[in-house]
């Protein structure tokens, strides 16, 4: 049995919170994200800012029943679209960890690796919202 699309369950609220937090971080500290912007894209700062705004819009859209369906679909697309950047972040962190050989660098690398498979459950939650169902 599925829940009504007007209810805000924990996975959906969590996804909205992640988008709102990450989007805000993109705008407040864009330099953190600029290194993972593919070099083929012009103006890394602008790409980071636009993606931050997109995350905030998706997060807000997930919170309201009227906008949840389109926000769910947009959120799934956004999560799929940024996945290559997350992979690049892991690759870069792995290289840095190998070069530095410190516990901090190794821990960061491990965190970026652990984060990758979490993308799929987030996409699943977003797609369920896009169908008008909750996770």
ABEGO torsion letter per residue (X at the ends): XBBBAABBBAAAAAAAAAAAAAAAAAAABAAAAAAABBAABBGAAAAAAAAAAAAAAAAAAAABAAAAAAAAAAAAAAAAAAAAAAAAAAAAAAAAAAAAGBAAAAAAAAAAAAAAAAAAAAAAAAAAAAAGBBX
